[in-house]
Amino acid sequence: MAIAILACALTAAAQAQLPITEKIEWTWTDRAEAPDAKLPNVLLAGDSITRAYFPAVTEQLKGVANVYLFATSAAGDARLPAQLRDYFSMMGVRFAVIHFNNGNARLGIY
């Protein structure tokens, strides 16, 4: 009996955990209105916190870099790589710097 309980516990632990989703899942993107081809491109990728500081970073890097935003409610789970692949394909931009801020919301600690 103990072996059966241990086997069930190990099986449950080995199963992939489903992402912690929000009631409304979202993706938000933004970009420089008139990117300067002479400047490097910077991508801020993350969650709502990243979205919140995007305007300040854009202002601070004005004339230094073209700043882009990819913010999503899936920032901390397995959906993010596919979303980023789609974004890169859609934008067709090469980024000199990619900044990630995934936050803690998906860890379920709030």
MODELLER restraints for C-alpha pairs under 7 A, 6 or more apart:
rsr = mdl.restraints
at = mdl.atoms
rsr.add(forms.Gaussian(group=physical.xy_distance, feature=features.Distance(at['CA:19:A'], at['CA:77:A']), mean=5.82, stdev=0.5))
rsr.add(forms.Gaussian(group=physical.xy_distance, feature=features.Distance(at['CA:20:A'], at['CA:106:A']), mean=5.71, stdev=0.5))
rsr.add(forms.Gaussian(group=physical.xy_distance, feature=features.Distance(at['CA:25:A'], at['CA:73:A']), mean=5.68, stdev=0.5))
rsr.add(forms.Gaussian(group=physical.xy_distance, feature=features.Distance(at['CA:26:A'], at['CA:72:A']), mean=5.63, stdev=0.5))
rsr.add(forms.Gaussian(group=physical.xy_distance, feature=features.Distance(at['CA:26:A'], at['CA:73:A']), mean=5.43, stdev=0.5))
rsr.add(forms.Gaussian(group=physical.xy_distance, feature=features.Distance(at['CA:27:A'], at['CA:71:A']), mean=5.71, stdev=0.5))
rsr.add(forms.Gaussian(group=physical.xy_distance, feature=features.Distance(at['CA:27:A'], at['CA:72:A']), mean=4.18, stdev=0.5))
rsr.add(forms.Gaussian(group=physical.xy_distance, feature=features.Distance(at['CA:27:A'], at['CA:73:A']), mean=6.49, stdev=0.5))
rsr.add(forms.Gaussian(group=physical.xy_distance, feature=features.Distance(at['CA:28:A'], at['CA:70:A']), mean=5.99, stdev=0.5))
rsr.add(forms.Gaussian(group=physical.xy_distance, feature=features.Distance(at['CA:28:A'], at['CA:71:A']), mean=5.02, stdev=0.5))
rsr.add(forms.Gaussian(group=physical.xy_distance, feature=features.Distance(at['CA:28:A'], at['CA:72:A']), mean=6.09, stdev=0.5))
rsr.add(forms.Gaussian(group=physical.xy_distance, feature=features.Distance(at['CA:29:A'], at['CA:69:A']), mean=5.11, stdev=0.5))
rsr.add(forms.Gaussian(group=physical.xy_distance, feature=features.Distance(at['CA:29:A'], at['CA:70:A']), mean=4.66, stdev=0.5))
rsr.add(forms.Gaussian(group=physical.xy_distance, feature=features.Distance(at['CA:29:A'], at['CA:71:A']), mean=6.20, stdev=0.5))
rsr.add(forms.Gaussian(group=physical.xy_distance, feature=features.Distance(at['CA:30:A'], at['CA:68:A']), mean=5.69, stdev=0.5))
rsr.add(forms.Gaussian(group=physical.xy_distance, feature=features.Distance(at['CA:30:A'], at['CA:69:A']), mean=4.92, stdev=0.5))
rsr.add(forms.Gaussian(group=physical.xy_distance, feature=features.Distance(at['CA:30:A'], at['CA:70:A']), mean=6.93, stdev=0.5))
rsr.add(forms.Gaussian(group=physical.xy_distance, feature=features.Distance(at['CA:31:A'], at['CA:67:A']), mean=6.22, stdev=0.5))
rsr.add(forms.Gaussian(group=physical.xy_distance, feature=features.Distance(at['CA:31:A'], at['CA:68:A']), mean=4.28, stdev=0.5))
rsr.add(forms.Gaussian(group=physical.xy_distance, feature=features.Distance(at['CA:31:A'], at['CA:69:A']), mean=6.22, stdev=0.5))
rsr.add(forms.Gaussian(group=physical.xy_distance, feature=features.Distance(at['CA:32:A'], at['CA:66:A']), mean=5.90, stdev=0.5))
rsr.add(forms.Gaussian(group=physical.xy_distance, feature=features.Distance(at['CA:32:A'], at['CA:67:A']), mean=6.03, stdev=0.5))
rsr.add(forms.Gaussian(group=physical.xy_distance, feature=features.Distance(at['CA:32:A'], at['CA:68:A']), mean=6.42, stdev=0.5))
rsr.add(forms.Gaussian(group=physical.xy_distance, feature=features.Distance(at['CA:35:A'], at['CA:66:A']), mean=5.73, stdev=0.5))
rsr.add(forms.Gaussian(group=physical.xy_distance, feature=features.Distance(at['CA:36:A'], at['CA:66:A']), mean=6.78, stdev=0.5))
rsr.add(forms.Gaussian(group=physical.xy_distance, feature=features.Distance(at['CA:39:A'], at['CA:64:A']), mean=6.35, stdev=0.5))
rsr.add(forms.Gaussian(group=physical.xy_distance, feature=features.Distance(at['CA:39:A'], at['CA:65:A']), mean=5.11, stdev=0.5))
rsr.add(forms.Gaussian(group=physical.xy_distance, feature=features.Distance(at['CA:39:A'], at['CA:66:A']), mean=6.36, stdev=0.5))
rsr.add(forms.Gaussian(group=physical.xy_distance, feature=features.Distance(at['CA:40:A'], at['CA:65:A']), mean=5.08, stdev=0.5))
rsr.add(forms.Gaussian(group=physical.xy_distance, feature=features.Distance(at['CA:40:A'], at['CA:66:A']), mean=6.21, stdev=0.5))
rsr.add(forms.Gaussian(group=physical.xy_distance, feature=features.Distance(at['CA:40:A'], at['CA:96:A']), mean=5.82, stdev=0.5))
rsr.add(forms.Gaussian(group=physical.xy_distance, feature=features.Distance(at['CA:41:A'], at['CA:65:A']), mean=5.69, stdev=0.5))
rsr.add(forms.Gaussian(group=physical.xy_distance, feature=features.Distance(at['CA:41:A'], at['CA:66:A']), mean=4.74, stdev=0.5))
rsr.add(forms.Gaussian(group=physical.xy_distance, feature=features.Distance(at['CA:41:A'], at['CA:67:A']), mean=6.00, stdev=0.5))
rsr.add(forms.Gaussian(group=physical.xy_distance, feature=features.Distance(at['CA:41:A'], at['CA:94:A']), mean=6.84, stdev=0.5))
rsr.add(forms.Gaussian(group=physical.xy_distance, feature=features.Distance(at['CA:41:A'], at['CA:95:A']), mean=4.80, stdev=0.5))
rsr.add(forms.Gaussian(group=physical.xy_distance, feature=features.Distance(at['CA:41:A'], at['CA:96:A']), mean=5.57, stdev=0.5))
rsr.add(forms.Gaussian(group=physical.xy_distance, feature=features.Distance(at['CA:41:A'], at['CA:97:A']), mean=6.87, stdev=0.5))
rsr.add(forms.Gaussian(group=physical.xy_distance, feature=features.Distance(at['CA:42:A'], at['CA:65:A']), mean=6.51, stdev=0.5))
rsr.add(forms.Gaussian(group=physical.xy_distance, feature=features.Distance(at['CA:42:A'], at['CA:66:A']), mean=6.04, stdev=0.5))
rsr.add(forms.Gaussian(group=physical.xy_distance, feature=features.Distance(at['CA:42:A'], at['CA:67:A']), mean=4.84, stdev=0.5))
rsr.add(forms.Gaussian(group=physical.xy_distance, feature=features.Distance(at['CA:42:A'], at['CA:68:A']), mean=6.04, stdev=0.5))
rsr.add(forms.Gaussian(group=physical.xy_distance, feature=features.Distance(at['CA:42:A'], at['CA:95:A']), mean=5.54, stdev=0.5))
rsr.add(forms.Gaussian(group=physical.xy_distance, feature=features.Distance(at['CA:42:A'], at['CA:96:A']), mean=6.00, stdev=0.5))
rsr.add(forms.Gaussian(group=physical.xy_distance, feature=features.Distance(at['CA:42:A'], at['CA:97:A']), mean=4.86, stdev=0.5))
rsr.add(forms.Gaussian(group=physical.xy_distance, feature=features.Distance(at['CA:42:A'], at['CA:98:A']), mean=5.89, stdev=0.5))
rsr.add(forms.Gaussian(group=physical.xy_distance, feature=features.Distance(at['CA:43:A'], at['CA:67:A']), mean=5.94, stdev=0.5))
rsr.add(forms.Gaussian(group=physical.xy_distance, feature=features.Distance(at['CA:43:A'], at['CA:68:A']), mean=4.71, stdev=0.5))
rsr.add(forms.Gaussian(group=physical.xy_distance, feature=features.Distance(at['CA:43:A'], at['CA:69:A']), mean=5.68, stdev=0.5))
rsr.add(forms.Gaussian(group=physical.xy_distance, feature=features.Distance(at['CA:43:A'], at['CA:95:A']), mean=6.51, stdev=0.5))
rsr.add(forms.Gaussian(group=physical.xy_distance, feature=features.Distance(at['CA:43:A'], at['CA:97:A']), mean=6.32, stdev=0.5))
rsr.add(forms.Gaussian(group=physical.xy_distance, feature=features.Distance(at['CA:43:A'], at['CA:98:A']), mean=4.73, stdev=0.5))
rsr.add(forms.Gaussian(group=physical.xy_distance, feature=features.Distance(at['CA:43:A'], at['CA:99:A']), mean=6.11, stdev=0.5))
rsr.add(forms.Gaussian(group=physical.xy_distance, feature=features.Distance(at['CA:44:A'], at['CA:50:A']), mean=6.79, stdev=0.5))
rsr.add(forms.Gaussian(group=physical.xy_distance, feature=features.Distance(at['CA:44:A'], at['CA:68:A']), mean=6.17, stdev=0.5))
rsr.add(forms.Gaussian(group=physical.xy_distance, feature=features.Distance(at['CA:44:A'], at['CA:69:A']), mean=4.90, stdev=0.5))
rsr.add(forms.Gaussian(group=physical.xy_distance, feature=features.Distance(at['CA:44:A'], at['CA:70:A']), mean=6.21, stdev=0.5))
rsr.add(forms.Gaussian(group=physical.xy_distance, feature=features.Distance(at['CA:44:A'], at['CA:98:A']), mean=6.08, stdev=0.5))
rsr.add(forms.Gaussian(group=physical.xy_distance, feature=features.Distance(at['CA:44:A'], at['CA:99:A']), mean=4.90, stdev=0.5))
rsr.add(forms.Gaussian(group=physical.xy_distance, feature=features.Distance(at['CA:44:A'], at['CA:100:A']), mean=6.24, stdev=0.5))
rsr.add(forms.Gaussian(group=physical.xy_distance, feature=features.Distance(at['CA:45:A'], at['CA:69:A']), mean=6.04, stdev=0.5))
rsr.add(forms.Gaussian(group=physical.xy_distance, feature=features.Distance(at['CA:45:A'], at['CA:70:A']), mean=4.75, stdev=0.5))
rsr.add(forms.Gaussian(group=physical.xy_distance, feature=features.Distance(at['CA:45:A'], at['CA:71:A']), mean=5.60, stdev=0.5))
rsr.add(forms.Gaussian(group=physical.xy_distance, feature=features.Distance(at['CA:45:A'], at['CA:99:A']), mean=5.96, stdev=0.5))
rsr.add(forms.Gaussian(group=physical.xy_distance, feature=features.Distance(at['CA:45:A'], at['CA:100:A']), mean=4.91, stdev=0.5))
rsr.add(forms.Gaussian(group=physical.xy_distance, feature=features.Distance(at['CA:45:A'], at['CA:101:A']), mean=6.42, stdev=0.5))
rsr.add(forms.Gaussian(group=physical.xy_distance, feature=features.Distance(at['CA:46:A'], at['CA:70:A']), mean=6.56, stdev=0.5))
rsr.add(forms.Gaussian(group=physical.xy_distance, feature=features.Distance(at['CA:46:A'], at['CA:71:A']), mean=4.85, stdev=0.5))
rsr.add(forms.Gaussian(group=physical.xy_distance, feature=features.Distance(at['CA:46:A'], at['CA:72:A']), mean=6.30, stdev=0.5))
rsr.add(forms.Gaussian(group=physical.xy_distance, feature=features.Distance(at['CA:46:A'], at['CA:75:A']), mean=5.36, stdev=0.5))
rsr.add(forms.Gaussian(group=physical.xy_distance, feature=features.Distance(at['CA:46:A'], at['CA:100:A']), mean=5.57, stdev=0.5))
rsr.add(forms.Gaussian(group=physical.xy_distance, feature=features.Distance(at['CA:46:A'], at['CA:101:A']), mean=4.68, stdev=0.5))
rsr.add(forms.Gaussian(group=physical.xy_distance, feature=features.Distance(at['CA:46:A'], at['CA:102:A']), mean=4.86, stdev=0.5))
rsr.add(forms.Gaussian(group=physical.xy_distance, feature=features.Distance(at['CA:47:A'], at['CA:71:A']), mean=4.89, stdev=0.5))
rsr.add(forms.Gaussian(group=physical.xy_distance, feature=features.Distance(at['CA:47:A'], at['CA:72:A']), mean=5.17, stdev=0.5))
rsr.add(forms.Gaussian(group=physical.xy_distance, feature=features.Distance(at['CA:47:A'], at['CA:73:A']), mean=5.89, stdev=0.5))
rsr.add(forms.Gaussian(group=physical.xy_distance, feature=features.Distance(at['CA:47:A'], at['CA:75:A']), mean=5.58, stdev=0.5))
rsr.add(forms.Gaussian(group=physical.xy_distance, feature=features.Distance(at['CA:47:A'], at['CA:101:A']), mean=6.81, stdev=0.5))
rsr.add(forms.Gaussian(group=physical.xy_distance, feature=features.Distance(at['CA:47:A'], at['CA:102:A']), mean=5.83, stdev=0.5))
rsr.add(forms.Gaussian(group=physical.xy_distance, feature=features.Distance(at['CA:47:A'], at['CA:103:A']), mean=6.71, stdev=0.5))
rsr.add(forms.Gaussian(group=physical.xy_distance, feature=features.Distance(at['CA:48:A'], at['CA:71:A']), mean=6.40, stdev=0.5))
rsr.add(forms.Gaussian(group=physical.xy_distance, feature=features.Distance(at['CA:50:A'], at['CA:71:A']), mean=6.70, stdev=0.5))
rsr.add(forms.Gaussian(group=physical.xy_distance, feature=features.Distance(at['CA:50:A'], at['CA:101:A']), mean=6.37, stdev=0.5))
rsr.add(forms.Gaussian(group=physical.xy_distance, feature=features.Distance(at['CA:51:A'], at['CA:71:A']), mean=5.95, stdev=0.5))
rsr.add(forms.Gaussian(group=physical.xy_distance, feature=features.Distance(at['CA:54:A'], at['CA:69:A']), mean=6.89, stdev=0.5))
rsr.add(forms.Gaussian(group=physical.xy_distance, feature=features.Distance(at['CA:58:A'], at['CA:67:A']), mean=5.65, stdev=0.5))
rsr.add(forms.Gaussian(group=physical.xy_distance, feature=features.Distance(at['CA:74:A'], at['CA:80:A']), mean=5.81, stdev=0.5))
rsr.add(forms.Gaussian(group=physical.xy_distance, feature=features.Distance(at['CA:75:A'], at['CA:102:A']), mean=5.24, stdev=0.5))
rsr.add(forms.Gaussian(group=physical.xy_distance, feature=features.Distance(at['CA:76:A'], at['CA:102:A']), mean=5.43, stdev=0.5))
rsr.add(forms.Gaussian(group=physical.xy_distance, feature=features.Distance(at['CA:76:A'], at['CA:106:A']), mean=5.43, stdev=0.5))
rsr.add(forms.Gaussian(group=physical.xy_distance, feature=features.Distance(at['CA:77:A'], at['CA:106:A']), mean=6.94, stdev=0.5))
